[in-house]
Amino acid sequence: MKHILLPTDFSKNADNAISYAVQLYKNEVCRFYILHTDIPISSGAEDLVDSYSILTLQEIQKEAAKQKLKKIEDQLKKKFNNANHSFIPMASFNLFISEMRRVIKENNIDLIIMGTKGATGAKEIFIGTNTMQTIKKLKCPVIAIPSDFKYEKPNEVLFPTNYEAIKSNKYLPLIKKICKEHKSKLHILNVYQDIPLKEKQEKIETFLDTYFKDTHHFFHSSEKHDLIEAIEDFEIENRINFLIMIQNHHNFFENLLFKPIVNQMVYHTNIPFLVIPSNELIKN
């Protein structure tokens, strides 16, 4: 059974991500943990109201969240009616990342699927604070779903890589499973910038060729010096609808995610992307 965490702030963006998740894994036995967490009322508020009143307000708020979570669960069961899926609604008062970390540890979470922006996400920012913090601080794979992306099978999957820190990555089976399940074409793109592959990189390419032998996979290279531009161009030319990245180049990763939208044409607002932690991040 796969354990998948679905954080929600009850926004349309979160609802869309949840819908994507249950469709992506419709043929797999899954337990979905639908989590809503509110920030605890500050202790400084005791100057205005007593502790009992604070606890009462939190309980009222928590009960309201539980009712909304139950509504989401009921809607999912009615709409998809999938015997493979079970749902665990969870409402809490805690800091977002702290609560996510707790749930991941206590429930052996395999994967997080969430929207790229929350209810108050500014249009000019590609990815919301909670999503960015989840990717940066939690040692768990994350699939981020753009707010306007309606579910479609991941037919064309792009995996940009420099062939570093791949062979021993514990999350390679996750990529393989998605591609096999959906009969995806996996495009492994190396942006080498006029530098020939080193012997070690060639061995990793051979390893990947063997590892993905049961999936439709293709190796590509690009001579573009701008990595982001190379990914953008490839995505457009090949109608990519699912992107995979290993988070092992921190500065590049943040630049990619926070790149300003120019004329509403920035490619990465359009497709879901899976970020898997590098071996270095997993060990730390």
MOSUL-V461389 format. One record per pair of residues at least 4 apart in sequence whose ideal C-beta (glycine too) atoms are under 6 Angstrom apart, sorted by the first residue. I is the first residue (numbers start at 0). J is the second residue. D is the distance in whole Angstrom. If there is no record, write none. Layout:
BEGIN
I & J & D
I & J & D
END
This chain:
BEGIN
0 & 28 & 5
0 & 30 & 6
1 & 27 & 6
1 & 29 & 5
1 & 109 & 5
2 & 30 & 5
2 & 106 & 6
2 & 107 & 6
2 & 108 & 5
2 & 109 & 5
3 & 29 & 6
3 & 31 & 5
3 & 110 & 5
4 & 32 & 5
4 & 108 & 5
4 & 111 & 5
5 & 17 & 5
5 & 20 & 6
5 & 31 & 5
5 & 33 & 5
5 & 112 & 6
6 & 34 & 5
6 & 113 & 5
7 & 13 & 4
7 & 35 & 5
8 & 13 & 6
8 & 117 & 5
8 & 118 & 5
9 & 67 & 5
10 & 117 & 6
10 & 118 & 4
12 & 114 & 4
12 & 116 & 5
12 & 146 & 4
13 & 114 & 5
16 & 112 & 6
16 & 113 & 5
16 & 114 & 4
16 & 144 & 4
19 & 23 & 6
19 & 144 & 5
19 & 150 & 5
20 & 112 & 4
21 & 79 & 6
22 & 150 & 5
24 & 29 & 5
25 & 81 & 6
28 & 83 & 5
29 & 84 & 5
30 & 85 & 5
31 & 86 & 5
32 & 87 & 5
32 & 89 & 6
33 & 68 & 6
33 & 71 & 6
33 & 88 & 5
34 & 89 & 5
34 & 102 & 6
35 & 64 & 5
35 & 90 & 5
36 & 91 & 5
36 & 93 & 5
36 & 95 & 6
36 & 98 & 4
37 & 92 & 5
39 & 92 & 5
40 & 44 & 5
40 & 53 & 5
48 & 52 & 4
57 & 92 & 6
61 & 90 & 5
64 & 90 & 4
65 & 90 & 5
68 & 88 & 4
72 & 86 & 5
72 & 88 & 6
74 & 78 & 6
75 & 79 & 6
91 & 98 & 5
93 & 97 & 5
93 & 98 & 4
95 & 129 & 5
96 & 132 & 5
96 & 136 & 5
99 & 137 & 6
102 & 106 & 6
103 & 108 & 4
103 & 139 & 6
110 & 140 & 5
111 & 139 & 6
111 & 141 & 5
112 & 142 & 5
113 & 130 & 6
114 & 144 & 5
114 & 146 & 6
115 & 126 & 5
115 & 130 & 6
115 & 143 & 5
115 & 145 & 5
116 & 120 & 3
116 & 127 & 4
116 & 146 & 6
117 & 127 & 5
120 & 127 & 5
125 & 268 & 6
126 & 130 & 5
126 & 131 & 5
126 & 256 & 5
130 & 143 & 6
132 & 136 & 5
133 & 137 & 5
133 & 141 & 6
134 & 141 & 5
134 & 274 & 5
138 & 276 & 5
138 & 280 & 6
138 & 281 & 5
140 & 170 & 6
140 & 173 & 6
140 & 275 & 5
141 & 274 & 5
142 & 271 & 6
142 & 273 & 5
143 & 272 & 6
144 & 148 & 6
144 & 271 & 5
145 & 268 & 5
152 & 181 & 5
153 & 181 & 5
153 & 183 & 5
153 & 241 & 4
154 & 183 & 6
155 & 184 & 5
155 & 237 & 6
155 & 238 & 5
155 & 239 & 5
155 & 240 & 6
156 & 183 & 5
156 & 185 & 5
156 & 241 & 5
157 & 186 & 5
157 & 239 & 4
157 & 242 & 5
158 & 187 & 5
158 & 243 & 4
159 & 188 & 5
159 & 230 & 5
162 & 200 & 4
162 & 203 & 4
164 & 247 & 5
164 & 277 & 5
164 & 278 & 5
165 & 203 & 6
166 & 203 & 5
166 & 206 & 5
167 & 278 & 6
168 & 278 & 6
170 & 275 & 4
172 & 176 & 6
174 & 243 & 6
178 & 183 & 4
178 & 185 & 5
178 & 214 & 4
179 & 214 & 6
184 & 215 & 5
185 & 214 & 6
185 & 216 & 4
186 & 217 & 5
186 & 219 & 6
187 & 218 & 5
188 & 219 & 5
188 & 233 & 6
189 & 220 & 5
190 & 221 & 5
190 & 226 & 5
190 & 229 & 5
191 & 220 & 6
192 & 224 & 5
193 & 222 & 6
196 & 200 & 4
196 & 201 & 5
206 & 210 & 6
207 & 211 & 6
211 & 216 & 4
221 & 229 & 4
223 & 228 & 5
223 & 229 & 4
227 & 255 & 6
231 & 266 & 4
233 & 237 & 6
234 & 239 & 4
234 & 266 & 5
240 & 270 & 5
241 & 271 & 6
242 & 270 & 6
242 & 272 & 4
243 & 273 & 5
244 & 274 & 5
245 & 275 & 6
245 & 277 & 5
246 & 252 & 6
246 & 274 & 5
246 & 276 & 6
246 & 277 & 6
247 & 277 & 4
248 & 252 & 6
253 & 257 & 6
260 & 265 & 5
276 & 280 & 4
276 & 281 & 5
END
